Amino acid sequence: MQKAQSTFQTKLQGDKPFIFEVNPRFSASCPIRAVAGVNEPDIVFRNTILKEEQINIKTYRKLFCMRYWNEVYIPMSTYEKTVAKGETRKDKNDSFIVDYF
């Protein structure tokens, strides 16, 4: 059973970790994974509220995300080609911005 994520802020006191903040929430990168095909809030809802025992992710996309006021997505293969060549292709633009609202 999958549970919602929690972020624990810790620091070491001596050789022992000390928890000073707990954030029981989904991370800010959750929308990025949802666009790629892994919608964690939906999975948790279906598991905990609808009691679906096994939720399979059938397809997902490898993406590279650049965040501005909106996230800009490009396929991972395009990113890797850009890094390898050190330039972008002007004749092919396969980036996209998701309209969440």
Rosetta blueprint (number, residue, H / E / L):
1 M L
2 Q L
3 K L
4 A L
5 Q L
6 S E
7 T E
8 F E
9 Q E
10 T E
11 K E
12 L E
13 Q E
14 G L
15 D L
16 K E
17 P E
18 F E
19 I E
20 F E
21 E E
22 V E
23 N E
24 P E
25 R L
26 F L
27 S L
28 A L
29 S L
30 C H
31 P H
32 I H
33 R H
34 A H
35 V H
36 A H
37 G L
38 V L
39 N L
40 E H
41 P H
42 D H
43 I H
44 V H
45 F H
46 R H
47 N H
48 T H
49 I L
50 L L
51 K L
52 E L
53 E L
54 Q L
55 I L
56 N L
57 I L
58 K L
59 T L
60 Y L
61 R L
62 K L
63 L E
64 F E
65 C E
66 M E
67 R E
68 Y L
69 W L
70 N L
71 E E
72 V E
73 Y E
74 I E
75 P E
76 M H
77 S H
78 T H
79 Y H
80 E H
81 K H
82 T H
83 V H
84 A H
85 K H
86 G L
87 E L
88 T L
89 R L
90 K L
91 D L
92 K L
93 N L
94 D L
95 S L
96 F E
97 I E
98 V L
99 D L
100 Y L
101 F L
